[in-house]
Amino acid sequence: MAGLINIGLTGILGHQAALNTTGNNITNANTPGYSRQEVQFETQSAQRTGAGSIGTGVSITNIRRLANEYLTQQVREDTSLFGEQEALNSELSRLDNLLGGETTGLSNA
């Protein structure tokens, strides 16, 4: 009987964590940049007996974020490209001011 209670307890505790994660997802549904979480379960190792194996319940192996990897990679690449272009624009603006200025420009020469 104790084995049955422990199996039930692992299921209840595992799904309690899943409900907490679901509540967190609902709470942050309108938060910009939030990515949903998912609980992953795995069976616990079985207890071996002479007649076979007896299950011992479930455990949580991971809580992972669900995000689109393609979109995440695109944001990283675009952010990097924006930084490069911003630095280039800054340097070219300085050069333009140097060559196009009224006192330092090429127009007077």
Secondary structure by P-SEA (a helix, b strand, c coil): caaaaaaaaaaaaaaaaaaaaaaaaaaacccccbbbbbbbbbbcbbbbcccbbbbcbbbbccccccccaaaaaaaaaaaaaaaaaaaaaaaaaaaaaaaaccccccccc
